[in-house]
């Protein structure tokens, strides 16, 4: 809202200095600061309210024994992130931008799906929370809306079904009629992948923050005609506006990490993880970098693959030998390292380091082509 207010003042009265509000970098900085302040102010209030209502994360009996001491820690802390992202974006971003509208839509809808899952699990004490098929329906709905928007809207008409092929120059991949199903798959996969990563204090939000820093750079250059031409990547006019959203998410995430790092005062729950994963997937799709997800979101990808491999191998060995065997001591893979005796902060920090390396490789891929 402030974006339009200052734009009007600048046009009507042309006061000195007000022209600065047009710049993405300045508005992104304001969005990050606003989000950080919101998270610091809202955090203690929301955590206190969750404790008062006894919205505690259930600790699974089959989980790592070290997690027993986490009993009583409130969950649904993703509400801190959601409020601290949405308000600054409404204040400082151009909310008429289709890029902002799509990522806000995905964040809010998947945040609601995650909230319902957490609510049914921790308040209504339903062991499985939201029935899996209903959660999947929410993810599919978001994917269909985003896929149809990119396919049909004029803002994407030049490259609607295409995407950048990492490490290859002058070569884009065209999904054709499979584009919308591909978008549904990506959004479902990324939202679930971040959800699976959210198993240790500070792990999911920290890796998301590192990924978002790299994504902010990618979004900015994709929406800049000079930089995109220099790097020889698909130019998406207006996509730079996503930098404001990402900056708000970084500010909100830093604030949440203050309360979520070991030992955590609050967990984000599905409320935050589904929303963050979905937002990541949508942004990669609309800036035409979705094939880069396994690299930039490599930690999320590895966490998901570890669960899939573990289940498939267990079923295969059980069918063949009558007794199921496991590749990892426990999945997702961060629990495997816990079972090996690694301290929780050590696992988290090392996963951060891997994410930083993958982010650097992702950024490098635009030049090494």
C-alpha positions as a Markdown table, in Angstrom:
| # | Residue | x | y | z |
|---|---|---|---|---|
| 1 | Unk | 0.0 | 0.0 | 0.0 |
| 2 | Unk | 2.9 | 2.4 | 0.8 |
| 3 | Unk | 4.3 | 1.6 | -2.7 |
| 4 | Unk | 1.2 | 3.2 | -4.3 |
| 5 | Unk | 1.0 | 6.0 | -1.7 |
| 6 | Unk | 4.6 | 7.1 | -2.3 |
| 7 | Unk | 4.2 | 6.7 | -6.1 |
| 8 | Unk | 1.2 | 9.0 | -6.0 |
| 9 | Unk | 3.0 | 11.6 | -3.9 |
| 10 | Unk | 6.0 | 11.4 | -6.2 |
| 11 | Unk | 3.8 | 11.9 | -9.3 |
| 12 | Unk | 1.6 | 14.6 | -7.8 |
| 13 | Unk | 4.1 | 16.7 | -5.9 |
| 14 | Unk | 7.5 | 15.5 | -7.1 |
| 15 | Unk | 9.2 | 16.1 | -3.6 |
| 16 | Unk | 12.9 | 15.5 | -3.5 |
| 17 | Unk | 14.0 | 12.0 | -2.5 |
| 18 | Unk | 10.6 | 10.2 | -3.0 |
| 19 | Unk | 11.8 | 8.8 | -6.3 |
| 20 | Unk | 13.8 | 6.3 | -4.3 |
| 21 | Unk | 10.6 | 4.3 | -3.6 |
| 22 | Unk | 10.5 | 3.1 | -7.2 |
| 23 | Unk | 13.7 | 1.1 | -6.8 |
| 24 | Unk | 13.4 | -2.6 | -6.1 |
| 25 | Unk | 16.5 | -2.7 | -4.0 |
| 26 | Unk | 15.2 | 0.0 | -1.6 |
| 27 | Unk | 11.7 | -1.5 | -1.3 |
| 28 | Unk | 13.2 | -4.9 | -0.8 |
| 29 | Unk | 15.4 | -3.5 | 2.1 |
| 30 | Unk | 12.3 | -1.9 | 3.6 |
| 31 | Unk | 10.3 | -5.2 | 3.3 |
| 32 | Unk | 13.1 | -7.2 | 5.0 |
| 33 | Unk | 13.4 | -4.7 | 7.9 |
| 34 | Unk | 9.6 | -4.5 | 8.3 |
| 35 | Unk | 9.3 | -8.3 | 8.3 |
| 36 | Unk | 12.1 | -8.7 | 10.8 |
| 37 | Unk | 10.5 | -6.2 | 13.1 |
| 38 | Unk | 7.1 | -7.9 | 12.7 |
| 39 | Unk | 8.5 | -11.3 | 13.6 |
| 40 | Unk | 10.3 | -10.0 | 16.7 |
| 41 | Unk | 7.1 | -8.3 | 17.9 |
| 42 | Unk | 4.7 | -11.1 | 16.9 |
| 43 | Unk | 7.0 | -14.0 | 17.9 |
| 44 | Unk | 6.7 | -13.8 | 21.7 |
| 45 | Unk | 3.0 | -13.0 | 21.5 |
| 46 | Unk | 2.2 | -16.0 | 19.2 |
| 47 | Unk | 4.5 | -18.3 | 21.1 |
| 48 | Unk | 2.8 | -17.3 | 24.4 |
| 49 | Unk | -0.6 | -17.8 | 22.9 |
| 50 | Unk | 0.3 | -21.3 | 21.6 |
| 51 | Unk | 1.7 | -22.3 | 25.0 |
| 52 | Unk | -1.4 | -21.0 | 26.7 |
| 53 | Unk | -3.6 | -23.1 | 24.4 |
| 54 | Unk | -1.2 | -26.1 | 24.8 |
| 55 | Unk | -0.6 | -26.4 | 21.1 |
| 56 | Unk | 2.3 | -28.8 | 21.5 |
| 57 | Unk | 4.1 | -30.7 | 18.8 |
| 58 | Unk | 3.4 | -34.4 | 19.3 |
| 59 | Unk | 6.7 | -36.4 | 19.6 |
| 60 | Unk | 6.5 | -39.8 | 17.8 |
| 61 | Unk | 7.5 | -42.9 | 19.8 |
| 62 | Unk | 9.4 | -44.2 | 16.8 |
| 63 | Unk | 11.4 | -41.0 | 16.4 |
| 64 | Unk | 14.9 | -40.3 | 17.8 |
| 65 | Unk | 15.0 | -40.8 | 21.5 |
| 66 | Unk | 16.8 | -37.4 | 21.9 |
| 67 | Unk | 13.5 | -35.7 | 20.7 |
| 68 | Unk | 11.7 | -36.8 | 23.9 |
| 69 | Unk | 13.0 | -33.7 | 25.6 |
| 70 | Unk | 11.2 | -31.5 | 23.0 |
| 71 | Unk | 7.8 | -32.5 | 24.4 |
| 72 | Unk | 5.8 | -29.5 | 25.3 |
| 73 | Unk | 7.4 | -27.2 | 22.6 |
| 74 | Unk | 4.6 | -25.4 | 20.8 |
| 75 | Unk | 4.1 | -25.8 | 17.1 |
| 76 | Unk | 2.2 | -23.8 | 14.4 |
| 77 | Unk | 4.9 | -21.2 | 14.6 |
| 78 | Unk | 4.6 | -20.8 | 10.9 |
| 79 | Unk | 2.0 | -18.2 | 11.7 |
| 80 | Unk | 4.8 | -15.9 | 12.7 |
| 81 | Unk | 6.4 | -16.3 | 9.3 |
| 82 | Unk | 3.1 | -15.9 | 7.4 |
| 83 | Unk | 2.0 | -12.7 | 9.1 |
| 84 | Unk | 5.5 | -11.3 | 8.9 |
| 85 | Unk | 5.8 | -12.0 | 5.2 |
| 86 | Unk | 2.3 | -11.0 | 4.0 |
| 87 | Unk | 2.0 | -7.6 | 5.7 |
| 88 | Unk | 5.4 | -6.2 | 4.4 |
| 89 | Unk | 4.6 | -7.5 | 0.9 |
| 90 | Unk | 1.3 | -5.7 | 0.9 |
| 91 | Unk | 3.0 | -2.6 | 2.2 |
| 92 | Unk | 6.1 | -2.4 | -0.1 |
| 93 | Unk | 5.4 | -4.6 | -3.2 |
| 94 | Unk | 3.4 | -3.8 | -6.4 |
| 95 | Unk | 0.5 | -6.1 | -5.5 |
| 96 | Unk | -0.9 | -5.7 | -9.0 |
| 97 | Unk | 2.1 | -7.7 | -10.3 |
| 98 | Unk | 1.0 | -11.2 | -11.4 |
| 99 | Unk | 4.2 | -12.6 | -10.0 |
| 100 | Unk | 3.4 | -11.2 | -6.5 |
| 101 | Unk | -0.2 | -12.3 | -6.8 |
| 102 | Unk | 0.7 | -15.9 | -7.7 |
| 103 | Unk | 3.3 | -16.4 | -5.0 |
| 104 | Unk | 1.0 | -14.7 | -2.3 |
| 105 | Unk | -1.9 | -17.0 | -3.4 |
| 106 | Unk | 0.3 | -20.1 | -3.1 |
| 107 | Unk | 1.7 | -19.0 | 0.3 |
| 108 | Unk | -1.7 | -18.2 | 1.8 |
| 109 | Unk | -3.6 | -21.3 | 0.5 |
| 110 | Unk | -0.8 | -23.8 | 1.4 |
| 111 | Unk | -0.4 | -22.0 | 4.8 |
| 112 | Unk | -4.2 | -22.6 | 5.4 |
| 113 | Unk | -3.8 | -26.3 | 4.4 |
| 114 | Unk | -0.8 | -26.6 | 6.7 |
| 115 | Unk | -2.7 | -24.8 | 9.5 |
| 116 | Unk | -5.7 | -27.2 | 9.2 |
| 117 | Unk | -3.3 | -30.2 | 9.4 |
| 118 | Unk | -1.6 | -28.8 | 12.5 |
| 119 | Unk | -4.9 | -27.8 | 14.1 |
| 120 | Unk | -6.4 | -31.3 | 13.6 |
| 121 | Unk | -3.2 | -32.9 | 14.8 |
| 122 | Unk | -2.4 | -30.9 | 17.9 |
| 123 | Unk | -5.7 | -29.4 | 19.0 |
| 124 | Unk | -8.2 | -32.0 | 17.9 |
| 125 | Unk | -5.6 | -34.8 | 18.7 |
| 126 | Unk | -6.2 | -36.6 | 15.4 |
| 127 | Unk | -3.0 | -38.7 | 15.0 |
| 128 | Unk | -2.7 | -38.2 | 11.2 |
| 129 | Unk | -4.0 | -34.6 | 11.1 |
| 130 | Unk | -5.5 | -33.6 | 7.8 |
| 131 | Unk | -6.3 | -36.7 | 5.7 |
| 132 | Unk | -3.5 | -37.1 | 3.2 |
| 133 | Unk | -5.8 | -36.9 | 0.1 |
| 134 | Unk | -7.3 | -33.6 | 1.3 |
| 135 | Unk | -3.8 | -32.1 | 1.8 |
| 136 | Unk | -2.9 | -33.4 | -1.7 |
| 137 | Unk | -6.0 | -31.8 | -3.1 |
| 138 | Unk | -4.9 | -28.4 | -1.7 |
| 139 | Unk | -1.5 | -28.7 | -3.3 |
| 140 | Unk | -3.0 | -29.8 | -6.6 |
| 141 | Unk | -5.4 | -26.9 | -6.6 |
| 142 | Unk | -2.6 | -24.4 | -6.1 |
| 143 | Unk | -0.6 | -26.2 | -8.9 |
| 144 | Unk | -3.6 | -26.0 | -11.3 |
| 145 | Unk | -4.2 | -22.3 | -10.7 |
| 146 | Unk | -0.5 | -21.3 | -11.0 |
| 147 | Unk | 0.0 | -23.6 | -14.0 |
| 148 | Unk | -3.1 | -22.2 | -15.8 |
| 149 | Unk | -2.1 | -18.6 | -15.0 |
| 150 | Unk | 1.4 | -19.1 | -16.5 |
| 151 | Unk | 0.0 | -21.0 | -19.5 |
| 152 | Unk | -2.7 | -18.5 | -20.4 |
| 153 | Unk | -1.8 | -15.0 | -19.1 |
| 154 | Unk | -0.2 | -12.6 | -21.5 |
| 155 | Unk | 2.7 | -11.8 | -19.1 |
| 156 | Unk | 4.1 | -15.3 | -19.7 |
| 157 | Unk | 3.0 | -15.7 | -23.4 |
| 158 | Unk | 6.5 | -15.7 | -24.9 |
| 159 | Unk | 7.8 | -18.5 | -22.7 |
| 160 | Unk | 4.7 | -19.9 | -21.1 |
| 161 | Unk | 5.6 | -23.6 | -21.4 |
| 162 | Unk | 9.4 | -23.2 | -21.5 |
| 163 | Unk | 12.1 | -23.1 | -18.9 |
| 164 | Unk | 15.8 | -22.5 | -18.7 |
| 165 | Unk | 18.0 | -25.6 | -19.1 |
| 166 | Unk | 20.8 | -25.3 | -16.5 |
| 167 | Unk | 24.4 | -25.3 | -17.8 |
| 168 | Unk | 23.3 | -25.1 | -21.4 |
| 169 | Unk | 23.6 | -21.9 | -23.5 |
| 170 | Unk | 20.8 | -20.9 | -25.9 |
| 171 | Unk | 18.7 | -24.0 | -25.0 |
| 172 | Unk | 15.4 | -24.0 | -23.3 |
| 173 | Unk | 13.2 | -26.9 | -22.5 |
| 174 | Unk | 9.5 | -26.8 | -23.7 |
| 175 | Unk | 7.0 | -28.9 | -21.7 |
| 176 | Unk | 4.2 | -28.3 | -24.2 |
| 177 | Unk | 0.9 | -29.8 | -23.1 |
| 178 | Unk | 2.5 | -31.4 | -20.1 |
| 179 | Unk | 3.3 | -28.0 | -18.6 |
| 180 | Unk | 0.4 | -27.7 | -16.2 |
| 181 | Unk | 0.8 | -31.3 | -14.8 |
| 182 | Unk | 4.5 | -30.4 | -14.4 |
| 183 | Unk | 3.6 | -27.3 | -12.3 |
| 184 | Unk | 1.3 | -29.4 | -10.1 |
| 185 | Unk | 4.1 | -31.9 | -9.6 |
| 186 | Unk | 6.6 | -29.2 | -8.7 |
| 187 | Unk | 4.5 | -27.4 | -6.2 |
| 188 | Unk | 3.4 | -30.6 | -4.5 |
| 189 | Unk | 7.0 | -31.9 | -4.4 |
| 190 | Unk | 8.5 | -28.7 | -3.1 |
| 191 | Unk | 5.9 | -28.1 | -0.4 |
| 192 | Unk | 6.2 | -31.7 | 0.8 |
| 193 | Unk | 10.0 | -31.6 | 0.6 |
| 194 | Unk | 10.4 | -28.6 | 2.9 |
| 195 | Unk | 7.8 | -30.3 | 5.2 |
| 196 | Unk | 10.1 | -33.4 | 5.4 |
| 197 | Unk | 13.1 | -31.2 | 6.1 |
| 198 | Unk | 11.4 | -29.6 | 9.1 |
| 199 | Unk | 12.6 | -32.2 | 11.6 |
| 200 | Unk | 15.5 | -30.5 | 13.5 |
| 201 | Unk | 15.6 | -27.1 | 15.3 |
| 202 | Unk | 16.4 | -24.4 | 12.7 |
| 203 | Unk | 17.0 | -26.8 | 9.9 |
| 204 | Unk | 14.1 | -26.0 | 7.5 |
| 205 | Unk | 14.0 | -22.3 | 8.1 |
| 206 | Unk | 17.8 | -21.9 | 7.9 |
| 207 | Unk | 18.1 | -23.8 | 4.6 |
| 208 | Unk | 15.1 | -21.9 | 3.2 |
| 209 | Unk | 16.9 | -18.6 | 4.1 |
| 210 | Unk | 20.0 | -19.6 | 2.2 |
| 211 | Unk | 18.0 | -20.7 | -0.8 |
| 212 | Unk | 16.1 | -17.4 | -0.8 |
| 213 | Unk | 19.2 | -15.3 | -0.8 |
| 214 | Unk | 20.3 | -17.0 | -4.0 |
| 215 | Unk | 16.8 | -16.9 | -5.4 |
| 216 | Unk | 16.6 | -13.1 | -4.8 |
| 217 | Unk | 19.6 | -12.7 | -7.0 |
| 218 | Unk | 18.2 | -15.0 | -9.7 |
| 219 | Unk | 14.8 | -13.2 | -9.6 |
| 220 | Unk | 16.4 | -9.8 | -9.9 |
| 221 | Unk | 18.6 | -10.6 | -12.9 |
| 222 | Unk | 15.7 | -12.5 | -14.6 |
| 223 | Unk | 13.6 | -9.3 | -14.4 |
| 224 | Unk | 16.4 | -7.1 | -15.6 |
| 225 | Unk | 16.8 | -6.9 | -19.4 |
| 226 | Unk | 20.5 | -6.0 | -19.3 |
| 227 | Unk | 21.6 | -8.7 | -16.9 |
| 228 | Unk | 19.4 | -11.4 | -18.4 |
| 229 | Unk | 20.8 | -10.6 | -21.8 |
| 230 | Unk | 24.3 | -10.7 | -20.5 |
| 231 | Unk | 23.8 | -14.1 | -18.8 |
| 232 | Unk | 21.8 | -15.3 | -21.8 |
| 233 | Unk | 18.8 | -16.5 | -19.8 |
| 234 | Unk | 15.0 | -16.1 | -20.3 |
| 235 | Unk | 14.0 | -12.5 | -19.6 |
| 236 | Unk | 10.7 | -12.2 | -17.6 |
| 237 | Unk | 9.6 | -8.5 | -17.4 |
| 238 | Unk | 8.3 | -7.7 | -14.0 |
| 239 | Unk | 9.7 | -10.8 | -12.3 |
| 240 | Unk | 12.1 | -8.6 | -10.3 |
| 241 | Unk | 9.2 | -7.6 | -8.1 |
| 242 | Unk | 9.6 | -11.0 | -6.5 |
| 243 | Unk | 12.7 | -9.7 | -4.9 |
| 244 | Unk | 10.5 | -7.7 | -2.5 |
| 245 | Unk | 8.6 | -10.9 | -1.5 |
| 246 | Unk | 11.8 | -12.8 | -1.1 |
| 247 | Unk | 13.3 | -10.0 | 1.0 |
| 248 | Unk | 10.2 | -10.0 | 3.3 |
| 249 | Unk | 10.6 | -13.8 | 3.6 |
| 250 | Unk | 14.2 | -13.5 | 4.5 |
| 251 | Unk | 13.4 | -10.9 | 7.2 |
| 252 | Unk | 10.6 | -13.0 | 8.6 |
| 253 | Unk | 12.7 | -16.1 | 8.4 |
| 254 | Unk | 15.6 | -14.5 | 10.3 |
| 255 | Unk | 13.2 | -13.4 | 13.0 |
| 256 | Unk | 11.7 | -16.9 | 13.2 |
| 257 | Unk | 15.1 | -18.5 | 13.4 |
| 258 | Unk | 15.7 | -16.4 | 16.5 |
| 259 | Unk | 13.0 | -18.5 | 18.2 |
| 260 | Unk | 13.5 | -21.7 | 16.3 |
| 261 | Unk | 17.2 | -22.4 | 16.6 |
| 262 | Unk | 18.4 | -25.1 | 19.1 |
| 263 | Unk | 16.9 | -25.4 | 21.6 |
| 264 | Unk | 13.7 | -24.3 | 19.8 |
| 265 | Unk | 11.1 | -22.3 | 21.6 |
| 266 | Unk | 8.6 | -23.0 | 18.8 |
| 267 | Unk | 8.3 | -25.3 | 15.7 |
| 268 | Unk | 7.0 | -24.0 | 12.4 |
| 269 | Unk | 4.8 | -27.0 | 11.8 |
| 270 | Unk | 3.0 | -27.7 | 8.5 |
| 271 | Unk | 1.6 | -24.1 | 8.7 |
| 272 | Unk | 5.0 | -22.8 | 7.8 |
| 273 | Unk | 6.7 | -25.6 | 5.9 |
| 274 | Unk | 4.0 | -26.2 | 3.3 |
| 275 | Unk | 3.7 | -22.5 | 2.6 |
| 276 | Unk | 7.5 | -21.9 | 2.3 |
| 277 | Unk | 7.9 | -25.0 | 0.1 |
| 278 | Unk | 5.0 | -24.0 | -2.1 |
| 279 | Unk | 6.3 | -20.4 | -2.4 |
| 280 | Unk | 9.7 | -21.7 | -3.4 |
| 281 | Unk | 8.2 | -23.9 | -6.1 |
| 282 | Unk | 6.0 | -21.1 | -7.5 |
| 283 | Unk | 8.8 | -18.6 | -7.8 |
| 284 | Unk | 11.1 | -21.1 | -9.6 |
| 285 | Unk | 8.3 | -21.8 | -12.0 |
| 286 | Unk | 7.3 | -18.2 | -12.8 |
| 287 | Unk | 11.0 | -17.1 | -13.4 |
| 288 | Unk | 11.5 | -20.2 | -15.6 |
| 289 | Unk | 14.2 | -21.8 | -13.4 |
| 290 | Unk | 12.3 | -24.9 | -12.2 |
| 291 | Unk | 14.8 | -27.4 | -13.6 |
| 292 | Unk | 17.3 | -25.8 | -11.2 |
| 293 | Unk | 15.3 | -26.9 | -8.1 |
| 294 | Unk | 17.2 | -30.2 | -7.5 |
| 295 | Unk | 20.4 | -28.1 | -7.2 |
| 296 | Unk | 19.3 | -25.0 | -5.5 |
| 297 | Unk | 16.9 | -26.9 | -3.3 |
| 298 | Unk | 19.3 | -29.8 | -3.1 |
| 299 | Unk | 18.8 | -30.4 | 0.7 |
| 300 | Unk | 15.0 | -30.6 | 0.2 |
| 301 | Unk | 15.6 | -32.9 | -2.8 |
| 302 | Unk | 17.9 | -35.2 | -0.8 |
| 303 | Unk | 15.6 | -35.4 | 2.2 |
| 304 | Unk | 12.7 | -36.4 | 0.0 |
| 305 | Unk | 14.7 | -39.0 | -2.0 |
| 306 | Unk | 15.9 | -40.5 | 1.3 |
| 307 | Unk | 12.3 | -41.1 | 2.4 |
| 308 | Unk | 11.3 | -42.6 | -1.0 |
| 309 | Unk | 14.3 | -44.9 | -1.2 |
| 310 | Unk | 13.9 | -46.0 | 2.4 |
| 311 | Unk | 10.2 | -47.0 | 1.8 |
| 312 | Unk | 10.8 | -48.6 | -1.6 |
| 313 | Unk | 13.7 | -50.7 | -0.3 |
| 314 | Unk | 11.9 | -51.7 | 2.8 |
| 315 | Unk | 8.9 | -52.9 | 0.8 |
| 316 | Unk | 11.1 | -54.7 | -1.8 |
| 317 | Unk | 13.1 | -56.6 | 0.8 |
| 318 | Unk | 10.0 | -57.5 | 2.8 |
| 319 | Unk | 8.3 | -58.8 | -0.3 |
| 320 | Unk | 11.4 | -60.8 | -1.3 |
| 321 | Unk | 12.7 | -62.0 | 2.0 |
| 322 | Unk | 9.8 | -61.7 | 4.3 |
| 323 | Unk | 11.6 | -59.1 | 6.4 |
| 324 | Unk | 12.0 | -55.5 | 5.5 |
| 325 | Unk | 15.4 | -53.9 | 5.6 |
| 326 | Unk | 16.5 | -50.3 | 5.7 |
| 327 | Unk | 19.2 | -48.4 | 3.9 |
| 328 | Unk | 19.3 | -45.5 | 6.4 |
| 329 | Unk | 19.0 | -46.0 | 10.1 |
| 330 | Unk | 16.0 | -43.6 | 9.9 |
| 331 | Unk | 14.5 | -41.3 | 7.3 |
| 332 | Unk | 14.4 | -38.4 | 6.4 |
| 333 | Unk | 18.2 | -38.5 | 6.2 |
| 334 | Unk | 18.8 | -35.9 | 9.0 |
| 335 | Unk | 17.5 | -38.5 | 11.4 |
| 336 | Unk | 20.0 | -41.0 | 10.0 |
| 337 | Unk | 22.8 | -38.7 | 11.2 |
| 338 | Unk | 21.2 | -38.3 | 14.6 |
| 339 | Unk | 21.2 | -42.1 | 14.9 |
| 340 | Unk | 24.9 | -42.1 | 14.1 |
| 341 | Unk | 25.4 | -40.0 | 17.2 |
| 342 | Unk | 25.8 | -36.5 | 15.6 |
| 343 | Unk | 24.6 | -33.6 | 17.8 |
| 344 | Unk | 21.6 | -31.8 | 16.4 |
| 345 | Unk | 23.3 | -28.4 | 16.0 |
| 346 | Unk | 26.2 | -30.1 | 14.1 |
| 347 | Unk | 23.8 | -31.7 | 11.6 |
| 348 | Unk | 22.0 | -28.4 | 11.1 |
| 349 | Unk | 25.2 | -26.4 | 10.5 |
| 350 | Unk | 26.6 | -28.9 | 8.1 |
| 351 | Unk | 23.3 | -29.0 | 6.2 |
| 352 | Unk | 23.6 | -25.1 | 6.0 |
| 353 | Unk | 27.1 | -25.5 | 4.6 |
| 354 | Unk | 25.9 | -27.9 | 1.9 |
| 355 | Unk | 23.1 | -25.6 | 1.1 |
| 356 | Unk | 25.5 | -22.7 | 0.7 |
| 357 | Unk | 27.6 | -24.8 | -1.7 |
| 358 | Unk | 24.6 | -25.7 | -3.7 |
| 359 | Unk | 23.5 | -22.1 | -3.9 |
| 360 | Unk | 26.9 | -21.1 | -5.2 |
| 361 | Unk | 26.7 | -23.9 | -7.8 |
| 362 | Unk | 23.3 | -22.7 | -8.8 |
| 363 | Unk | 24.4 | -19.1 | -9.3 |
| 364 | Unk | 27.5 | -20.3 | -11.1 |
| 365 | Unk | 25.4 | -22.3 | -13.6 |
| 366 | Unk | 24.3 | -19.0 | -15.2 |
| 367 | Unk | 27.8 | -18.2 | -16.3 |
| 368 | Unk | 29.2 | -21.7 | -16.9 |
| 369 | Unk | 27.1 | -22.5 | -19.9 |
